Amino acid sequence: MKTIQEIENEIIEEFAIYDDWMDKYAYLIEIGNDLPGMDEVHKTEDNLIQGCQSRVWFHAEMKDGRLWFTADSDAIITKGIAGLLVRVFSGQKPEDIVHADLRFIDEIGLTQHLSPTRSNGLLSMVKQIKMYALAAVAKEQQNQ
Amino acid sequence: MFDVEKVREDFPILQETVYGKRLVYLDNGATTQRPRRVIEKMDEYYYRYNSNVHRGVHYLSNRCTDANEEARAIVRRFIHAASDKEIIFTRGTTEGMNLVAYSFGEAFIGQGDEILVTEMEHHADIVPWQMLCERKGAVLKVVPFRDNGELDMEAFDHLLTERVKMVGVAYVSNVLGTVNPVAEIIAKAHAVGAKVVVDGAQAIQHIPVDVQALDCDFFVFSGHKIYGPTGVGVLYGKEHLLEKMPPWQGGGEMIKEVRFEKTTYNELPFKFEAGTPDFIGIIGLGEALKYVEDLGLREIAAYEHGLLEYAMERVREVPGMRIFGEAAMKSSVISFALGDIHHSDTGILLDKQGIAVRTGQLCAEPTMRHYGVTGMVRASLAMYNTREEIDLLCEGLHKVAKMFGMK
């Protein structure tokens, strides 16, 4: 299992070959199209991340001490961004997720999607993922 | 003769590039840009004359007061109101709407009275009425529109009964671009004793307005949609109605005498202008209206009409294009969907090509519901837009379609 850091570095490298914005987004669209999506039963209000423009769902499951994410969105670019987050975080330990600094978002030029009012709600997605991880950490500590 | 290239030179921001691309600004329905002379006028007042209006005894204050009141006279002239007293400065269209809903509502709306709005209204012409209805036990009724974007006037005739006390209608729909038959609506409303407030936010910059000829009771608009600054707007109201309406905010400026036993209110228009107004914004708005007057709104409208026709024709050619709003009378707004592509995807990819459009629900959720969509892409034109920019928009859309594998 690669670490969060390692996966982030991979993504940064992949995006580094594109110097044109349209190419970067074409790649995000590709990632969005490749993301398997999620079980319809998990497209619940609870899993819905509030964003003004597009709807995006994140579902988390705990298995063998690691968190596994699935995601979907009605907009492809948003789905592509969600796909990147799934790739980085899915299968990681909750405490590692909590402490991840997500350098790659800045490095590949997606920072502009981070402001709280931005349409695709990247910030909300990251928050939601960290909330899942925090809850998992708290639960683990309770069980010990 | 309207010379678009010359007009463009007046707007410094139009020379900007974004992501290394030439800026194509097609989000004028949200806000327009300001010409140099508006920016310079406001700068001049900040640099040389800034001082609070209406109460000073000194030179600077008098200077600002005069300019503030001169702006009021310019507005009066621009919309052909009968008197300066009928021009209330607000923060914008939304505040003007809220002022009417609150203050007219306090004076004239009671249990069981009806307010009539249209299905294509902006939220600013829906929510204040819902709040009023809740306060007073009044009822909000809605005039539907047809799929082509035109109001269903038969339904209007049917809904317009003597129970209706107020009609709220957009002169131009911010989503569909439909130019509504406001003169007819006003005449019919008056025939049953109802008053009419016209939301002029998307009309003031495109259509010459004569509030006396229209005979509307209230007319609201925002400065920033007609090349003026943000944060200032105008409420026009007929004097005899404004006189009977209570103030809606208390404070300085709006009073005549303050005693703890009883306070008396200032006369119009100051009764409705509590607190320090954004007087430099107001002065900027006056300058913007003078600029539009100098160019001539009729000449502007003629140019924009040709541009819209060209744009509709070109945009329609884009494969998978679905345009919302094809009314016979239409102003500078084109809302659309490109195939099945999500509006935010289209918007983001246009943005990266330097093209600024609006996406989402456009503050008109009922209109979205009408068409069963979660949002739209909106290109909205201003007088400084060109056919070349329309071509760039269409090229951009072709590129987006191609990225999504559309033929």
Contacts between the chains, C-beta under 8 A, distances in Angstrom:
chain1	res1	chain2	res2	distance
A	21	B	19	5.6
A	21	B	352	4.1
A	22	B	349	7.1
A	22	B	352	5.7
A	22	B	353	7.0
A	22	B	399	7.2
A	22	B	403	7.5
A	25	B	348	6.8
A	25	B	349	5.9
A	25	B	352	6.2
A	25	B	403	7.5
A	26	B	403	5.5
A	29	B	345	7.7
A	29	B	403	6.1
A	29	B	404	7.2
A	52	B	360	5.9
A	52	B	361	7.8
A	53	B	343	7.1
A	53	B	344	4.1
A	53	B	347	7.9
A	53	B	359	6.2
A	53	B	360	5.0
A	53	B	375	6.3
A	54	B	342	5.8
A	54	B	344	4.8
A	55	B	374	7.5
A	74	B	342	5.8
A	74	B	374	7.1
A	75	B	342	3.6
A	75	B	343	7.9
A	75	B	344	4.7
A	75	B	345	5.1
A	76	B	341	7.6
A	76	B	342	6.5
A	76	B	345	5.3
A	76	B	404	7.4
A	77	B	342	7.9
A	77	B	344	7.0
A	77	B	345	4.9
A	77	B	348	5.5
A	77	B	349	7.7
A	78	B	342	7.7
A	78	B	344	6.8
A	78	B	345	7.9
A	119	B	344	5.1
A	119	B	347	7.6
A	119	B	348	7.7
A	119	B	359	7.2
A	119	B	360	7.1
A	120	B	344	6.4
A	120	B	348	7.8
